[in-house]
Amino acid sequence: TGLPQPSKWEKDNWYQLTHFIAFSPEGELWCATELPGTFFKWPAATSPDPQYPHNEAVRTGEGASSCICLAFTTDRTIASIEHFEFLPDLGKIVSLEPQALATQKTFTNSSGQPHKYSFSVSKEITTTSTFSHDQSYTVSTKSEITFSAGIPSILETEWKISINRSTTRTWNFTETNTITTSFSATTDVTLAPNTSLCMQAFVTKGVMEIPYRARVRSYFGYEFTIEGVYKGATVFNLTVKQTDCKSLASTSASRAGLL
C-alpha cells in the first residue's frame, strides 16, 4: 500500500520484533517493533518451507506502540445478508401428505326427486420454516437479520421444488418464519333420489430441505460466503373428494334382511 519495505536489519532483528508477535487466523506471522511500532507480517508456513524467511517480510503499517493491548480475533459474527440464493436443484422433498381442510360433510337426499346441494370450504393454513447455517459462524442473539428472497414451492405437475421469484417476501434468518395460505372452494352436486354423498376437501402438505448460499457482512465490515439449509413446508393442490354412500333404499332393505 505504498509503505517502504523493511531493511535487512529490521527483518533480521527478532529482538526488536517481539513487542507484539502472534499468528493471524489465516496462519500468517505478525510482529511489531517497540519503537516506532512498525508492523510486519510473513506468509503462512508451508510443509516444504516450515520457516518464516525474513526476506518475505512485508511492512503493513505503524502505530503498535500506541496500543495497550494487541490481539487477533476471528470475525465470524454475521451482521447482515447482502445476497441470498436458494439452490432448488440440490433440494429434496422430505414428505408429501394429504391434509384435510375440514371434517367430512354428508349430503342426503331422502326425497323422491333429484336435489342440488352446494359444498363450500374456506380455511387458512400456516406453515413454518427455519434457516440453519455453518456453526463456525455466529449470529448475535440480540440481532434480527432479515433479507428478501423468493418463496419455495412444489410444482404440482412435476413434483419438484421451485422458487417463485416473481413474489418475494422478507425472511428472518434468526427466527422461525411463518407463511399463511388461504384456500377456498365451492362445488355443486346433484343427488339422485334416496342417495347420500360424502364430501371433503384436502390439500397436499410438502416438507422440503433446500440448500442455500449467501453473501454476508460481518460486524467488522468483512464479506464472506456461507452455506446452509432451509427447512420448511408448503401447502398446495386443493382437491374436493366425493364418496358415494349407500342409497337409503339399500340400507333400509339391508336392515330388513332383504339383502
Phi and psi in degrees as a GROMACS rama.xvg file:
@    title "Ramachandran Plot"
@    xaxis  label "Phi"
@    yaxis  label "Psi"
@TYPE xy
89.6987  -1.26755  GLY-2
-74.7661  145.326  LEU-3
-65.6467  142.496  PRO-4
-79.3131  152.267  GLN-5
-65.9681  147.567  PRO-6
-77.1419  168.48  SER-7
-61.147  -36.9777  LYS-8
-64.5391  -42.0856  TRP-9
-65.1075  -39.1971  GLU-10
-72.3784  -30.5144  LYS-11
-94.6339  -9.41999  ASP-12
-92.4481  83.2244  ASN-13
-64.7631  -30.2084  TRP-14
-60.4999  -39.4568  TYR-15
-75.6112  -16.6962  GLN-16
-95.6483  5.71192  LEU-17
-99.2695  12.9132  THR-18
-60.2369  -36.6074  HIS-19
-146.588  128.711  PHE-20
-145.695  126.514  ILE-21
-164.512  160.496  ALA-22
-96.923  135.88  PHE-23
-79.2373  165.973  SER-24
-58.4485  -23.3512  PRO-25
-85.2164  -0.442182  GLU-26
91.1444  2.54296  GLY-27
-77.2979  148.338  GLU-28
-94.3812  124.359  LEU-29
-114.033  137.564  TRP-30
-138.237  163.542  CYS-31
-148.547  143.896  ALA-32
-81.1592  155.293  THR-33
-67.6756  -47.3357  GLU-34
-135.183  128.517  LEU-35
-90.6104  17.6884  PRO-36
84.7349  44.4918  GLY-37
-87.879  132.317  THR-38
-90.4258  140.941  PHE-39
-132.903  153.367  PHE-40
-139.108  152.378  LYS-41
-121.566  146.992  TRP-42
-60.8181  157.006  PRO-43
-62.8162  146.072  ALA-44
-68.7894  149.737  ALA-45
-123.252  166.777  THR-46
-60.068  -45.0882  SER-47
-67.3308  -27.2188  PRO-48
-135.287  80.9627  ASP-49
-73.7  -4.76115  PRO-50
-86.155  172.231  GLN-51
-115.659  82.7993  TYR-52
-60.314  131.256  PRO-53
-62.9258  -27.8995  HIS-54
-71.6703  -5.52208  ASN-55
-100.777  5.90331  GLU-56
-65.151  140.48  ALA-57
-124.906  127.597  VAL-58
-73.8108  129.175  ARG-59
-114.997  -14.4751  THR-60
162.053  -176.627  GLY-61
-124.504  172.431  GLU-62
108.702  3.31698  GLY-63
-62.945  -33.7123  ALA-64
-68.7288  -17.9342  SER-65
-90.1776  -1.20214  SER-66
-97.8738  133.401  CYS-67
-73.4468  -39.4423  ILE-68
-138.655  137.898  CYS-69
-125.946  135.398  LEU-70
-162.333  158.703  ALA-71
-97.9341  146.001  PHE-72
-133.304  145.409  THR-73
-88.0118  113.716  THR-74
-86.785  87.6267  ASP-75
-124.521  26.2334  ARG-76
-97.6243  119.143  THR-77
-76.0709  125.979  ILE-78
-104.403  -34.1734  ALA-79
-157.457  160.478  SER-80
-108.919  117.738  ILE-81
-86.1379  -34.4333  GLU-82
-152.335  137.797  HIS-83
-131.385  139.39  PHE-84
-140.4  118.56  GLU-85
-72.5509  148.262  PHE-86
-118.31  75.0628  LEU-87
-62.6807  -30.6638  PRO-88
-65.0992  -21.4855  ASP-89
-98.2399  -0.759094  LEU-90
-81.8942  172.346  GLY-91
-143.084  148.531  LYS-92
-89.7719  115.03  ILE-93
-76.5056  -40.8776  VAL-94
-157.546  154.075  SER-95
-135.083  118.348  LEU-96
-137.962  142.252  GLU-97
-73.6089  145.155  PRO-98
-134.174  122.999  GLN-99
-71.6831  136.144  ALA-100
-82.0517  -29.4913  LEU-101
-157.807  170.303  ALA-102
-68.2879  157.276  THR-103
-65.0175  141.765  GLN-104
-119.582  133.883  LYS-105
-109.895  130.249  THR-106
-108.167  132.289  PHE-107
-127.805  125.881  THR-108
-107.941  100.236  ASN-109
-95.6348  7.95006  SER-110
-88.3159  177.046  SER-111
-93.4981  5.92205  GLY-112
-124.999  151.851  GLN-113
-59.4967  146.438  PRO-114
-138.797  141.494  HIS-115
-96.8696  134.916  LYS-116
-127.34  157.147  TYR-117
-125.509  127.317  SER-118
-108.007  123.585  PHE-119
-127.586  145.981  SER-120
-144.953  142.491  VAL-121
-150.166  122.906  SER-122
-157.681  151.742  LYS-123
-109.099  138.65  GLU-124
-123.411  131.318  ILE-125
-107.148  128.046  THR-126
-114.982  158.91  THR-127
-121.734  160.843  THR-128
-155.36  155.297  SER-129
-140.404  162.691  THR-130
-118.378  126.416  PHE-131
-105.465  156.479  SER-132
-146.501  169.28  HIS-133
-55.1494  125.338  ASP-134
-70.6666  -7.37218  GLN-135
-75.3996  -10.9232  SER-136
-109.648  145.351  TYR-137
-120.097  159.277  THR-138
-129.105  129.915  VAL-139
-61.0519  134.191  SER-140
-65.9199  -17.7197  THR-141
-91.9555  -2.14559  LYS-142
-100.5  146.837  SER-143
-117.545  110.366  GLU-144
-103.866  120.485  ILE-145
-123.297  159.405  THR-146
-158.586  162.628  PHE-147
-104.665  136.813  SER-148
-160.552  169.924  ALA-149
-68.7399  178.819  GLY-150
-113.316  123.642  ILE-151
-67.3846  143.634  PRO-152
-150.716  174.927  SER-153
-119.173  124.713  ILE-154
-71.8754  124.578  LEU-155
-66.3838  -36.2952  GLU-156
-75.4605  -30.775  THR-157
-113.326  -11.036  GLU-158
53.0834  50.3968  TRP-159
-134.307  160.728  LYS-160
-77.8851  138.455  ILE-161
-138.445  156.614  SER-162
-114.492  119.61  ILE-163
-81.9797  99.3046  ASN-164
-88.8694  -10.7958  ARG-165
-74.8328  -22.5784  SER-166
-122.774  110.354  THR-167
-102.885  161.816  THR-168
-141.31  165.882  ARG-169
-90.8439  118.646  THR-170
-98.3066  148.211  TRP-171
-103.254  120.013  ASN-172
-76.3122  -23.9447  PHE-173
-107.389  -13.325  THR-174
-120.581  170  GLU-175
-73.2969  130.548  THR-176
-94.7962  148.246  ASN-177
-126.955  142.63  THR-178
-129.707  127.68  ILE-179
-106.565  125.069  THR-180
-115.092  132.594  THR-181
-99.459  136.837  SER-182
-127.118  142.233  PHE-183
-154.627  145.756  SER-184
-158.962  149.471  ALA-185
-135.082  128.045  THR-186
-128.565  129.489  THR-187
-99.3253  137.481  ASP-188
-134.93  151.065  VAL-189
-116.47  123.139  THR-190
-99.7902  137.069  LEU-191
-70.1797  164.193  ALA-192
-58.7838  141.422  PRO-193
57.0489  43.1946  ASN-194
-132.209  162.341  THR-195
-128.639  153.657  SER-196
-140.408  129.077  LEU-197
-100.893  132.677  CYS-198
-131.721  142.947  MET-199
-154.358  143.601  GLN-200
-101.739  139.348  ALA-201
-131.932  153.761  PHE-202
-125.981  164.771  VAL-203
-101.938  128.817  THR-204
-104.824  120.421  LYS-205
-113.606  130.543  GLY-206
-101.914  130.833  VAL-207
-125.374  152.103  MET-208
-127.257  117.447  GLU-209
-125.884  119.453  ILE-210
-63.64  154.47  PRO-211
-140.778  163.808  TYR-212
-133.684  135.847  ARG-213
-139.449  141.47  ALA-214
-96.8776  119.728  ARG-215
-119.06  162.007  VAL-216
-116.782  136.002  ARG-217
-86.1511  173.572  SER-218
-65.5684  -25.2198  TYR-219
-90.4522  4.18507  PHE-220
92.6252  5.26316  GLY-221
-83.4156  151.125  TYR-222
-111.139  138.65  GLU-223
-152.381  167.023  PHE-224
-105.296  134.818  THR-225
-121.68  161.164  ILE-226
-131.91  155.503  GLU-227
-168.827  -163.595  GLY-228
-133.221  131.709  VAL-229
-90.0868  129.514  TYR-230
-122.026  117.085  LYS-231
-159.549  178.076  GLY-232
-129.383  157.997  ALA-233
-139.741  150.834  THR-234
-122.351  139.549  VAL-235
-162.972  -178.284  PHE-236
60.8106  63.572  ASN-237
-69.7199  126.511  LEU-238
-135.358  148.102  THR-239
-113.596  120.559  VAL-240
-102.336  139.609  LYS-241
-116.733  137.685  GLN-242
-128.848  121.077  THR-243
-71.731  133.12  ASP-244
-97.9011  164.807  CYS-245
-63.1816  144.359  LYS-246
-66.0168  152.712  SER-247
-62.8201  -33.3389  LEU-248
-66.2904  -42.6832  ALA-249
-64.9057  -40.6228  SER-250
-63.7966  -42.8702  THR-251
-65.2123  -40.6501  SER-252
-65.6422  -38.3231  ALA-253
-63.7351  -42.2833  SER-254
-65.1562  -29.7978  ARG-255
-83.2965  -4.86988  ALA-256
81.7421  18.041  GLY-257
-88.8455  -14.4647  LEU-258
